[in-house]
Amino acid sequence: MALGRRGARRIVVDGTTYRWRLRRRPTYSQALSWTPCTFAVEHAFAPGATLVVTTNQPHPSNWLGHEAKPVLPSDVAHAIELALREGWDPTAPGSPFHLDWSAGLTPAP
C-alpha cells in the first residue's frame, strides 16, 4: 500500500530518494500510550514494499502528556539503512517490511 503524498516528507539516503510519514493524529491506543509511535517509509519514485518502523517512544501527540521525542530525519535514515541491510527491497512489490524498535517501552497503566 502506497503512502499518501500529502504530509509525506522526502529523505535521501545513499543517493536514493524515499518518502516517509508519521501519522499526524495518534490511533486510540497510541493516544493512551498503550502502543508506541510508528512511521512508514517507501521509495519515492517506484514504491513497492513499505517499511513500517515501530519506535520505542509514545506518539508525540499522546493524550496523557507522556514525554516523547520527535522522530528525526536521522532516525528515519538509520531505519532505512538497517532495513536495507536486513533485506528490505523498497522497489519490489510485497507485504510491508517491519522493523520493531519497541523493546524497552513500558505501556501506560
N, CA, C and O atoms as a GROMACS GRO file, in nm:
protein
  436
    1MET      N    1   0.085  -0.117   0.000
    1MET     CA    2   0.000   0.000   0.000
    1MET      C    3   0.090   0.124   0.000
    1MET      O    4   0.182   0.135   0.080
    2ALA      N    5   0.062   0.214  -0.088
    2ALA     CA    6   0.144   0.334  -0.102
    2ALA      C    7   0.107   0.439   0.002
    2ALA      O    8  -0.008   0.449   0.045
    3LEU      N    9   0.206   0.518   0.040
    3LEU     CA   10   0.182   0.630   0.130
    3LEU      C   11   0.115   0.743   0.051
    3LEU      O   12   0.142   0.762  -0.067
    4GLY      N   13   0.031   0.815   0.116
    4GLY     CA   14  -0.024   0.934   0.052
    4GLY      C   15   0.084   1.038   0.037
    4GLY      O   16   0.171   1.050   0.124
    5ARG      N   17   0.080   1.114  -0.068
    5ARG     CA   18   0.182   1.217  -0.089
    5ARG      C   19   0.165   1.332   0.008
    5ARG      O   20   0.262   1.396   0.048
    6ARG      N   21   0.043   1.358   0.047
    6ARG     CA   22   0.016   1.469   0.137
    6ARG      C   23   0.070   1.437   0.277
    6ARG      O   24   0.034   1.335   0.336
    7GLY      N   25   0.153   1.522   0.327
    7GLY     CA   26   0.210   1.502   0.460
    7GLY      C   27   0.336   1.418   0.462
    7GLY      O   28   0.399   1.405   0.567
    8ALA      N   29   0.372   1.360   0.349
    8ALA     CA   30   0.493   1.278   0.344
    8ALA      C   31   0.614   1.369   0.326
    8ALA      O   32   0.608   1.470   0.256
    9ARG      N   33   0.723   1.332   0.390
    9ARG     CA   34   0.847   1.410   0.382
    9ARG      C   35   0.949   1.333   0.299
    9ARG      O   36   0.951   1.210   0.299
   10ARG      N   37   1.032   1.407   0.229
   10ARG     CA   38   1.135   1.348   0.145
   10ARG      C   39   1.264   1.332   0.224
   10ARG      O   40   1.298   1.415   0.308
   11ILE      N   41   1.334   1.221   0.196
   11ILE     CA   42   1.465   1.199   0.255
   11ILE      C   43   1.550   1.125   0.153
   11ILE      O   44   1.501   1.038   0.082
   12VAL      N   45   1.677   1.160   0.146
   12VAL     CA   46   1.770   1.094   0.054
   12VAL      C   47   1.871   1.018   0.138
   12VAL      O   48   1.938   1.076   0.224
   13VAL      N   49   1.882   0.887   0.112
   13VAL     CA   50   1.977   0.801   0.182
   13VAL      C   51   2.060   0.729   0.077
   13VAL      O   52   2.005   0.657  -0.006
   14ASP      N   53   2.190   0.748   0.081
   14ASP     CA   54   2.283   0.686  -0.014
   14ASP      C   55   2.243   0.713  -0.160
   14ASP      O   56   2.253   0.624  -0.245
   15GLY      N   57   2.197   0.834  -0.187
   15GLY     CA   58   2.163   0.874  -0.323
   15GLY      C   59   2.026   0.831  -0.370
   15GLY      O   60   1.989   0.861  -0.484
   16THR      N   61   1.949   0.763  -0.287
   16THR     CA   62   1.815   0.718  -0.323
   16THR      C   63   1.713   0.802  -0.247
   16THR      O   64   1.729   0.827  -0.128
   17THR      N   65   1.608   0.844  -0.316
   17THR     CA   66   1.506   0.929  -0.254
   17THR      C   67   1.391   0.843  -0.203
   17THR      O   68   1.339   0.756  -0.274
   18TYR      N   69   1.353   0.868  -0.080
   18TYR     CA   70   1.241   0.799  -0.016
   18TYR      C   71   1.141   0.903   0.034
   18TYR      O   72   1.174   1.021   0.046
   19ARG      N   73   1.020   0.857   0.063
   19ARG     CA   74   0.921   0.941   0.132
   19ARG      C   75   0.887   0.871   0.262
   19ARG      O   76   0.876   0.748   0.267
   20TRP      N   77   0.870   0.949   0.367
   20TRP     CA   78   0.833   0.891   0.495
   20TRP      C   79   0.723   0.973   0.558
   20TRP      O   80   0.706   1.092   0.529
   21ARG      N   81   0.650   0.908   0.646
   21ARG     CA   82   0.537   0.975   0.707
   21ARG      C   83   0.510   0.920   0.846
   21ARG      O   84   0.510   0.799   0.869
   22LEU      N   85   0.488   1.012   0.936
   22LEU     CA   86   0.444   0.980   1.071
   22LEU      C   87   0.297   1.019   1.078
   22LEU      O   88   0.259   1.129   1.037
   23ARG      N   89   0.215   0.932   1.129
   23ARG     CA   90   0.073   0.962   1.140
   23ARG      C   91   0.055   1.087   1.224
   23ARG      O   92   0.104   1.095   1.337
   24ARG      N   93  -0.016   1.186   1.169
   24ARG     CA   94  -0.034   1.314   1.237
   24ARG      C   95  -0.111   1.299   1.368
   24ARG      O   96  -0.069   1.348   1.472
   25ARG      N   97  -0.223   1.232   1.360
   25ARG     CA   98  -0.304   1.209   1.481
   25ARG      C   99  -0.281   1.065   1.526
   25ARG      O  100  -0.282   0.974   1.444
   26PRO      N  101  -0.260   1.044   1.654
   26PRO     CA  102  -0.234   0.908   1.701
   26PRO      C  103  -0.360   0.821   1.693
   26PRO      O  104  -0.472   0.871   1.697
   27THR      N  105  -0.338   0.690   1.682
   27THR     CA  106  -0.451   0.598   1.695
   27THR      C  107  -0.497   0.604   1.840
   27THR      O  108  -0.429   0.663   1.924
   28TYR      N  109  -0.610   0.544   1.871
   28TYR     CA  110  -0.661   0.546   2.008
   28TYR      C  111  -0.559   0.483   2.104
   28TYR      O  112  -0.533   0.538   2.211
   29SER      N  113  -0.502   0.370   2.065
   29SER     CA  114  -0.403   0.303   2.150
   29SER      C  115  -0.277   0.386   2.168
   29SER      O  116  -0.217   0.387   2.275
   30GLN      N  117  -0.235   0.454   2.062
   30GLN     CA  118  -0.118   0.541   2.072
   30GLN      C  119  -0.148   0.663   2.158
   30GLN      O  120  -0.062   0.710   2.232
   31ALA      N  121  -0.269   0.715   2.148
   31ALA     CA  122  -0.306   0.833   2.226
   31ALA      C  123  -0.304   0.804   2.375
   31ALA      O  124  -0.274   0.891   2.456
   32LEU      N  125  -0.337   0.680   2.412
   32LEU     CA  126  -0.334   0.641   2.553
   32LEU      C  127  -0.200   0.581   2.593
   32LEU      O  128  -0.185   0.532   2.705
   33SER      N  129  -0.103   0.585   2.504
   33SER     CA  130   0.032   0.533   2.526
   33SER      C  131   0.034   0.383   2.553
   33SER      O  132   0.122   0.333   2.622
   34TRP      N  133  -0.063   0.313   2.498
   34TRP     CA  134  -0.065   0.167   2.509
   34TRP      C  135   0.026   0.104   2.404
   34TRP      O  136   0.086  -0.001   2.428
   35THR      N  137   0.037   0.170   2.289
   35THR     CA  138   0.124   0.120   2.182
   35THR      C  139   0.216   0.233   2.138
   35THR      O  140   0.181   0.351   2.150
   36PRO      N  141   0.334   0.199   2.089
   36PRO     CA  142   0.431   0.303   2.052
   36PRO      C  143   0.400   0.370   1.919
   36PRO      O  144   0.314   0.326   1.843
   37CYS      N  145   0.472   0.475   1.894
   37CYS     CA  146   0.464   0.552   1.770
   37CYS      C  147   0.522   0.469   1.656
   37CYS      O  148   0.620   0.396   1.675
   38THR      N  149   0.464   0.479   1.539
   38THR     CA  150   0.516   0.412   1.420
   38THR      C  151   0.527   0.513   1.306
   38THR      O  152   0.458   0.614   1.303
   39PHE      N  153   0.616   0.483   1.213
   39PHE     CA  154   0.624   0.562   1.090
   39PHE      C  155   0.648   0.469   0.973
   39PHE      O  156   0.694   0.356   0.990
   40ALA      N  157   0.616   0.518   0.853
   40ALA     CA  158   0.626   0.436   0.733
   40ALA      C  159   0.718   0.506   0.632
   40ALA      O  160   0.725   0.629   0.626
   41VAL      N  161   0.787   0.423   0.552
   41VAL     CA  162   0.881   0.473   0.452
   41VAL      C  163   0.858   0.396   0.323
   41VAL      O  164   0.830   0.276   0.326
   42GLU      N  165   0.869   0.465   0.209
   42GLU     CA  166   0.864   0.398   0.080
   42GLU      C  167   0.957   0.468  -0.019
   42GLU      O  168   0.996   0.582   0.003
   43HIS      N  169   0.991   0.398  -0.126
   43HIS     CA  170   1.071   0.457  -0.232
   43HIS      C  171   0.988   0.567  -0.297
   43HIS      O  172   0.868   0.550  -0.318
   44ALA      N  173   1.050   0.680  -0.328
   44ALA     CA  174   0.975   0.797  -0.376
   44ALA      C  175   0.923   0.780  -0.518
   44ALA      O  176   0.816   0.833  -0.550
   45PHE      N  177   0.994   0.710  -0.605
   45PHE     CA  178   0.956   0.707  -0.745
   45PHE      C  179   0.905   0.572  -0.793
   45PHE      O  180   0.834   0.565  -0.893
   46ALA      N  181   0.940   0.465  -0.724
   46ALA     CA  182   0.894   0.331  -0.762
   46ALA      C  183   0.851   0.256  -0.637
   46ALA      O  184   0.916   0.159  -0.596
   47PRO      N  185   0.741   0.300  -0.574
   47PRO     CA  186   0.701   0.238  -0.448
   47PRO      C  187   0.669   0.090  -0.462
   47PRO      O  188   0.598   0.048  -0.553
   48GLY      N  189   0.724   0.014  -0.372
   48GLY     CA  190   0.697  -0.130  -0.365
   48GLY      C  191   0.654  -0.163  -0.223
   48GLY      O  192   0.553  -0.112  -0.174
   49ALA      N  193   0.732  -0.248  -0.157
   49ALA     CA  194   0.702  -0.283  -0.019
   49ALA      C  195   0.731  -0.164   0.072
   49ALA      O  196   0.835  -0.099   0.060
   50THR      N  197   0.640  -0.136   0.161
   50THR     CA  198   0.654  -0.026   0.255
   50THR      C  199   0.731  -0.073   0.377
   50THR      O  200   0.712  -0.186   0.424
   51LEU      N  201   0.817   0.012   0.429
   51LEU     CA  202   0.887  -0.014   0.554
   51LEU      C  203   0.805   0.047   0.667
   51LEU      O  204   0.774   0.166   0.663
   52VAL      N  205   0.770  -0.033   0.767
   52VAL     CA  206   0.694   0.015   0.882
   52VAL      C  207   0.783  -0.001   1.005
   52VAL      O  208   0.824  -0.112   1.039
   53VAL      N  209   0.812   0.110   1.072
   53VAL     CA  210   0.903   0.109   1.187
   53VAL      C  211   0.824   0.140   1.313
   53VAL      O  212   0.757   0.243   1.322
   54THR      N  213   0.833   0.050   1.409
   54THR     CA  214   0.773   0.070   1.540
   54THR      C  215   0.882   0.122   1.633
   54THR      O  216   0.981   0.053   1.657
   55THR      N  217   0.863   0.242   1.686
   55THR     CA  218   0.965   0.304   1.771
   55THR      C  219   0.950   0.257   1.915
   55THR      O  220   0.861   0.178   1.947
   56ASN      N  221   1.036   0.306   2.001
   56ASN     CA  222   1.026   0.277   2.144
   56ASN      C  223   0.977   0.400   2.220
   56ASN      O  224   1.004   0.414   2.339
   57GLN      N  225   0.906   0.489   2.151
   57GLN     CA  226   0.858   0.614   2.209
   57GLN      C  227   0.706   0.620   2.199
   57GLN      O  228   0.648   0.560   2.109
   58PRO      N  229   0.642   0.691   2.290
   58PRO     CA  230   0.500   0.717   2.270
   58PRO      C  231   0.481   0.817   2.156
   58PRO      O  232   0.575   0.888   2.120
   59HIS      N  233   0.363   0.821   2.101
   59HIS     CA  234   0.334   0.919   1.995
   59HIS      C  235   0.347   1.059   2.053
   59HIS      O  236   0.301   1.083   2.165
   60PRO      N  237   0.408   1.153   1.980
   60PRO     CA  238   0.425   1.288   2.034
   60PRO      C  239   0.293   1.358   2.071
   60PRO      O  240   0.293   1.448   2.154
   61SER      N  241   0.182   1.317   2.011
   61SER     CA  242   0.053   1.378   2.041
   61SER      C  243  -0.032   1.292   2.133
   61SER      O  244  -0.155   1.294   2.123
   62ASN      N  245   0.032   1.216   2.222
   62ASN     CA  246  -0.048   1.132   2.312
   62ASN      C  247  -0.128   1.219   2.407
   62ASN      O  248  -0.090   1.331   2.439
   63TRP      N  249  -0.240   1.165   2.452
   63TRP     CA  250  -0.334   1.242   2.534
   63TRP      C  251  -0.290   1.255   2.680
   63TRP      O  252  -0.340   1.342   2.751
   64LEU      N  253  -0.199   1.171   2.724
   64LEU     CA  254  -0.162   1.168   2.865
   64LEU      C  255  -0.044   1.258   2.898
   64LEU      O  256  -0.005   1.269   3.014
   65GLY      N  257   0.011   1.321   2.798
   65GLY     CA  258   0.123   1.412   2.822
   65GLY      C  259   0.255   1.343   2.847
   65GLY      O  260   0.349   1.405   2.898
   66HIS      N  261   0.265   1.213   2.813
   66HIS     CA  262   0.394   1.144   2.829
   66HIS      C  263   0.495   1.207   2.736
   66HIS      O  264   0.467   1.231   2.618
   67GLU      N  265   0.612   1.233   2.789
   67GLU     CA  266   0.715   1.297   2.709
   67GLU      C  267   0.763   1.204   2.599
   67GLU      O  268   0.795   1.087   2.624
   68ALA      N  269   0.768   1.256   2.478
   68ALA     CA  270   0.813   1.178   2.364
   68ALA      C  271   0.904   1.265   2.279
   68ALA      O  272   0.875   1.383   2.255
   69LYS      N  273   1.013   1.207   2.234
   69LYS     CA  274   1.099   1.284   2.145
   69LYS      C  275   1.046   1.269   2.003
   69LYS      O  276   0.991   1.164   1.968
   70PRO      N  277   1.061   1.371   1.922
   70PRO     CA  278   1.010   1.362   1.785
   70PRO      C  279   1.093   1.264   1.702
   70PRO      O  280   1.209   1.237   1.733
   71VAL      N  281   1.032   1.212   1.597
   71VAL     CA  282   1.104   1.127   1.502
   71VAL      C  283   1.183   1.221   1.411
   71VAL      O  284   1.126   1.302   1.340
   72LEU      N  285   1.314   1.208   1.415
   72LEU     CA  286   1.402   1.295   1.338
   72LEU      C  287   1.439   1.230   1.204
   72LEU      O  288   1.436   1.107   1.192
   73PRO      N  289   1.473   1.310   1.105
   73PRO     CA  290   1.520   1.252   0.979
   73PRO      C  291   1.639   1.157   0.997
   73PRO      O  292   1.652   1.060   0.922
   74SER      N  293   1.725   1.184   1.094
   74SER     CA  294   1.837   1.093   1.119
   74SER      C  295   1.788   0.956   1.167
   74SER      O  296   1.848   0.854   1.136
   75ASP      N  297   1.678   0.954   1.244
   75ASP     CA  298   1.618   0.826   1.286
   75ASP      C  299   1.565   0.750   1.166
   75ASP      O  300   1.582   0.628   1.156
   76VAL      N  301   1.501   0.822   1.076
   76VAL     CA  302   1.445   0.761   0.956
   76VAL      C  303   1.557   0.706   0.868
   76VAL      O  304   1.547   0.595   0.816
   77ALA      N  305   1.663   0.784   0.850
   77ALA     CA  306   1.777   0.739   0.769
   77ALA      C  307   1.839   0.613   0.828
   77ALA      O  308   1.874   0.519   0.756
   78HIS      N  309   1.854   0.610   0.960
   78HIS     CA  310   1.909   0.492   1.027
   78HIS      C  311   1.818   0.370   1.005
   78HIS      O  312   1.868   0.261   0.978
   79ALA      N  313   1.688   0.389   1.015
   79ALA     CA  314   1.593   0.279   0.993
   79ALA      C  315   1.603   0.227   0.850
   79ALA      O  316   1.599   0.106   0.828
   80ILE      N  317   1.614   0.317   0.754
   80ILE     CA  318   1.625   0.276   0.613
   80ILE      C  319   1.752   0.195   0.591
   80ILE      O  320   1.748   0.090   0.528
   81GLU      N  321   1.863   0.243   0.644
   81GLU     CA  322   1.990   0.172   0.627
   81GLU      C  323   1.983   0.033   0.690
   81GLU      O  324   2.030  -0.064   0.632
   82LEU      N  325   1.926   0.024   0.809
   82LEU     CA  326   1.914  -0.105   0.877
   82LEU      C  327   1.822  -0.200   0.800
   82LEU      O  328   1.854  -0.317   0.783
   83ALA      N  329   1.709  -0.149   0.754
   83ALA     CA  330   1.615  -0.232   0.680
   83ALA      C  331   1.676  -0.284   0.549
   83ALA      O  332   1.655  -0.399   0.512
   84LEU      N  333   1.751  -0.199   0.482
   84LEU     CA  334   1.818  -0.242   0.358
   84LEU      C  335   1.917  -0.354   0.387
   84LEU      O  336   1.928  -0.449   0.310
   85ARG      N  337   1.991  -0.342   0.499
   85ARG     CA  338   2.086  -0.448   0.537
   85ARG      C  339   2.014  -0.578   0.571
   85ARG      O  340   2.066  -0.686   0.548
   86GLU      N  341   1.892  -0.565   0.625
   86GLU     CA  342   1.816  -0.684   0.666
   86GLU      C  343   1.731  -0.743   0.552
   86GLU      O  344   1.660  -0.842   0.573
   87GLY      N  345   1.739  -0.683   0.433
   87GLY     CA  346   1.673  -0.745   0.319
   87GLY      C  347   1.552  -0.673   0.262
   87GLY      O  348   1.486  -0.728   0.174
   88TRP      N  349   1.521  -0.554   0.308
   88TRP     CA  350   1.408  -0.480   0.252
   88TRP      C  351   1.443  -0.434   0.112
   88TRP      O  352   1.547  -0.374   0.090
   89ASP      N  353   1.355  -0.463   0.017
   89ASP     CA  354   1.371  -0.415  -0.120
   89ASP      C  355   1.258  -0.316  -0.146
   89ASP      O  356   1.144  -0.357  -0.170
   90PRO      N  357   1.287  -0.186  -0.141
   90PRO     CA  358   1.180  -0.086  -0.147
   90PRO      C  359   1.109  -0.076  -0.282
   90PRO      O  360   1.002  -0.015  -0.290
   91THR      N  361   1.164  -0.135  -0.388
   91THR     CA  362   1.100  -0.126  -0.519
   91THR      C  363   1.026  -0.254  -0.556
   91THR      O  364   0.951  -0.255  -0.654
   92ALA      N  365   1.045  -0.361  -0.481
   92ALA     CA  366   0.977  -0.487  -0.510
   92ALA      C  367   0.839  -0.488  -0.443
   92ALA      O  368   0.828  -0.453  -0.326
   93PRO      N  369   0.737  -0.528  -0.516
   93PRO     CA  370   0.605  -0.536  -0.453
   93PRO      C  371   0.604  -0.644  -0.346
   93PRO      O  372   0.680  -0.741  -0.353
   94GLY      N  373   0.518  -0.627  -0.250
   94GLY     CA  374   0.509  -0.728  -0.146
   94GLY      C  375   0.451  -0.672  -0.017
   94GLY      O  376   0.408  -0.557  -0.011
   95SER      N  377   0.451  -0.754   0.083
   95SER     CA  378   0.400  -0.717   0.215
   95SER      C  379   0.490  -0.613   0.279
   95SER      O  380   0.608  -0.603   0.244
   96PRO      N  381   0.436  -0.536   0.372
   96PRO     CA  382   0.520  -0.438   0.443
   96PRO      C  383   0.636  -0.508   0.516
   96PRO      O  384   0.621  -0.619   0.567
   97PHE      N  385   0.748  -0.441   0.520
   97PHE     CA  386   0.865  -0.489   0.593
   97PHE      C  387   0.864  -0.419   0.729
   97PHE      O  388   0.860  -0.296   0.736
   98HIS      N  389   0.867  -0.497   0.837
   98HIS     CA  390   0.854  -0.440   0.971
   98HIS      C  391   0.988  -0.436   1.044
   98HIS      O  392   1.062  -0.535   1.045
   99LEU      N  393   1.017  -0.323   1.105
   99LEU     CA  394   1.129  -0.308   1.198
   99LEU      C  395   1.069  -0.274   1.333
   99LEU      O  396   0.989  -0.180   1.344
  100ASP      N  397   1.105  -0.348   1.435
  100ASP     CA  398   1.046  -0.326   1.567
  100ASP      C  399   1.156  -0.280   1.664
  100ASP      O  400   1.243  -0.357   1.702
  101TRP      N  401   1.149  -0.152   1.702
  101TRP     CA  402   1.242  -0.094   1.798
  101TRP      C  403   1.174  -0.071   1.932
  101TRP      O  404   1.221   0.010   2.012
  102SER      N  405   1.064  -0.140   1.958
  102SER     CA  406   0.983  -0.109   2.077
  102SER      C  407   1.034  -0.174   2.205
  102SER      O  408   0.973  -0.156   2.310
  103ALA      N  409   1.143  -0.247   2.201
  103ALA     CA  410   1.198  -0.307   2.322
  103ALA      C  411   1.228  -0.196   2.424
  103ALA      O  412   1.289  -0.095   2.391
  104GLY      N  413   1.185  -0.217   2.546
  104GLY     CA  414   1.211  -0.119   2.650
  104GLY      C  415   1.096  -0.022   2.672
  104GLY      O  416   1.100   0.056   2.767
  105LEU      N  417   0.996  -0.026   2.587
  105LEU     CA  418   0.880   0.062   2.606
  105LEU      C  419   0.790   0.000   2.711
  105LEU      O  420   0.752  -0.117   2.699
  106THR      N  421   0.755   0.076   2.811
  106THR     CA  422   0.662   0.027   2.911
  106THR      C  423   0.530   0.098   2.891
  106THR      O  424   0.521   0.219   2.908
  107PRO      N  425   0.425   0.021   2.853
  107PRO     CA  426   0.296   0.082   2.828
  107PRO      C  427   0.240   0.147   2.954
  107PRO      O  428   0.266   0.105   3.066
  108ALA      N  429   0.162   0.250   2.932
  108ALA     CA  430   0.098   0.320   3.045
  108ALA      C  431  -0.005   0.228   3.111
  108ALA      O  432  -0.068   0.147   3.044
  109PRO      N  433  -0.021   0.241   3.242
  109PRO     CA  434  -0.120   0.156   3.310
  109PRO      C  435  -0.261   0.195   3.275
  109PRO      O  436  -0.356   0.134   3.324
   0.00000   0.00000   0.00000
